[in-house]
Amino acid sequence: MLTSSASLSVAPVRGTSLHDEVAARLRAMVFERQLAPGEWIDEKALAQGWQISRTPLREALKVLAAEGLVELVPQRGCRVVELSDDDADQLFPVMALLEGRCAFEATRNASAADRALLRRLHDELERHAAAQDRDGYYRANHEFHTLVQRLARNRWLDRSTGDLRQFLRLMRGRQLKLPGRIDASINEHRVLIDAMLAGDAARAERTMHDHLMAQLAALKAVRALERDAAPHNDPQADPPAGGPSDVG
């Protein structure tokens, strides 16, 4: 005899699971570079510090591995993904296309209230640029780009852009370390906000695309300076004393 789903006794779902909470915390640590690219994750230390067992931590690491934020290395442990120069060369042109399209659709769809919010966030960028506050500028810039993505009101574009944007966040605004980059970036944003407020979707798309490509050029310049200043850490360095992970 078939039973309808309406007649089944199902316990209500409340809140989020522990491993989801742990995953959110780990994700934030990665994006804030509290766990740096290439760094081995010390499961034992994190489990002790958060007063949890290693089971939800390992489940959370599986989630981040599926998202591409960490890498599970058999018999060695888990480390934060570090994007290579080739990764950046391939990622930024794709993001330039996607974010350019976001700017195009957001410009066409924005209401007066949306434009006022864009203006407010741009003014915040201006304040951080004037103060040469790199961290504040990075955060405001991320918020601005995220808003443009949302205002496009295209769920497929939003999904594609959002999935890839997290990999840009792994770099956490490294391109802003280049001398003069904040000044160049705010000038690019001035052209972008002017196009968006004027309702010129085609110009907004071109400007956003070029803005992303300028970020790539700045990032490559920063990496060249870093290579000249010091050698890279050995990516085969031993994992932390917490021992290898079993999540692989």
N, C-alpha and C positions, 0 to 999 in steps of 0.2 A: 504494500500500500504506500502510495506516495504521500509525503507530508509537505504542505506548503511552507515556504520559508517564514511566513508570517507567524506560523504556529510553533516554530522552534523557540526554545528557551535559550537565549544568548546573553551572556554576561556583558554589561556595558563596558565600552573601552573608555578609560579615563586617563588623561595625561599622556605623557610620553614614557617610553621604556628607559631604563637606566642607560643602556648602550646608546640610545639616541641622544640623551643628554651629554654623555661622554663624547660622542662624535661631534656634537656642536661645540663643545669646549676645545677639543683637539683642533677642529677646523679653524676656530678663532685664533688659537695659538700659532697655527701655520700661517694664516693671513697676516698676523701681527708680527711674524718672524720671531716669536718667542721660541718656536721650533724652526730653526733656520734651514734653508734648502741644503740637502745633503746630510743633515744631522741625523744620527741614529737616535731612535726613540727609546728611552729607558723606561720600559714597562714597569719594572719593580718600583722605581722611584715615584712614578706617577700614581701607581696603585696605592702606594703607602701614603703619598701626599693627599690624595683624594679620599682615602679610607674606603676603598672598594677592592673587590677581588679582581684578579687579572682577567676573568672571563668576560665581563662587559667591556673591559678595555680592548681585548682582542676582537670582540665583535665590532666595536667602534672602528678599529683599525681596518677591518675588512670593508666597512662602509667607505672609509676614506680611500682605500686602495681601489675600490670600484669607481670612485670619482676621479681617480688619477692623481690624487694629492700626495699619497705616500706609496712607497714601493716595498713589497714583501719579498725579502731575500731568503730563500730556503736555507735553513741551518745557521742563519746569521742574525736575523731580526727584521726590523722594519725601519726605514728611513724616509725622510721627507724628500719628495721629488725635487730635483734641481734641473731646471730647463737649460738646455744647451744653447749655444749660439745658433745652431741649425734650427732648434725648436722655435726660437724667437723669430728667425728669418721667415719661417713658414707660418707662424701663428699671427703675427701682426698684420700681414696683408689680408688675411681672412677676416680678422677683427675689423680692419679698416673698411672692408666691404659691408660687413654686418652693421657696424655702428654708423656708417654713412647712410645705410638704408633706414636705420632707426631715426636718425636726424631728419631724413626726408619725410618719413611718415609722421613723426612727432610734430614737425612744422606744419604739415597739412591738417593735423587733427587737434592741435592745441587750442584750448579755450582761453578766454581772457585770464581766468584764474590760473591756468597752467602757465601761461606766459609770465604772469606775475611771480610765480614760484621759480621759474627758470631765472628770472631777473634777480630774485633774492639770492639764489644759490651762486649766481655769477658774482654778485656783490661780495659774497663771502669769500669767493676765490680771489677777488681783487684785494681784500684785506690781508689775506694770508700771503699773497704775492708781494704786497707792499712791505710786509714785515719779514719777507724771505723765510717764512715759517714753512719748511719743507714738509714736515709731518702734517700740519694743519692743511696745507695745500693739497697733499695727497688725499686726505680724507674727504675734503670738500669736492675735489675733482671726481673721486669715485662716486660720491653722492649725486653729483651733477650728471655724470654719464649714466648712472642707474636710472635717474629720473627720465632722461631722454629715451632710454630703452622702454620704460613703462609707458610714457606718453605716446609711443608709436602705436600702442593698442593692437598689437599683432601677436597672437599667442605663439605662433610658430617662430617668428623672429625673436620673440622674447626668450623662448626656450633655447634656441641655438646660441644666441648671444650670451645668455646667462651661463650656459654650460661652459663656454669658452672663456668668459670673463674671469672665472675663478683662477685660470692659469695665468692670466695677466697679474692677478693679485699675488701670485707667488713671487713676483718680482718686486712687489710693494713699492712702486714708484722709484726704482733704482735710477731710472733715467733722469730724475730730478737732481741727482748728485752732480750732474755735469754743470760746470760753471756757466751761468747765464741761461740755463734751461728754464727756470721758473719764469723769467721775464719773457722768453720766447713763447712758452706755453700760454701765459695769460694773454699775450697778443693774439695767439691763435684762437683762444676762447672769445676774445672781443669780436673777431670777425664772425665766429660761429653764432654768438648770441645776437649780433646785429642781423644776420641772415634769418635766424629763427623768428625774431620779433617782427621783422619786416614781412614774414610769410613767404620768403623765397626758399622753397624746399630744395630746389636743385642746387643752389649755392650752399645751403646748409649741408647737403650731402657731400659735396666736393670738399668743403672745409673740414668736416669731421673726418673724412677719409684721409686728407692730407695731415691732419692733426695726429692721427694714429701712426702714420708713416714717419712723421717727425719724431714721435716717441721712440720708434725703432732706431732711427739714426742716432738719437741721443743715447739710447741704451748701448748700442754698439760702441760708441765713443767712450762711454763710461767703462765698459768691459775692457777695452783696449788699455785705458789708463790703469785699471786694476791689475791687468796682466803684467804691465811694465813695473808696477810697484811691488808686487809680491807674487810668489808662486801659488797656484791653486792647492788647496788641501787634497791629500790623496783620497780619492773616492773609495779606495779599497781599505781604508782605515778600519780598525776593529770596532765592532759595535760596543755600546756601553756595558758596564758590569752587570746590568740587570739581566743579561742572558738573552739568548735567541728567542724569537717569538715563534709560537706554534700556529700563527694565523695563516701561514703559507699554505 
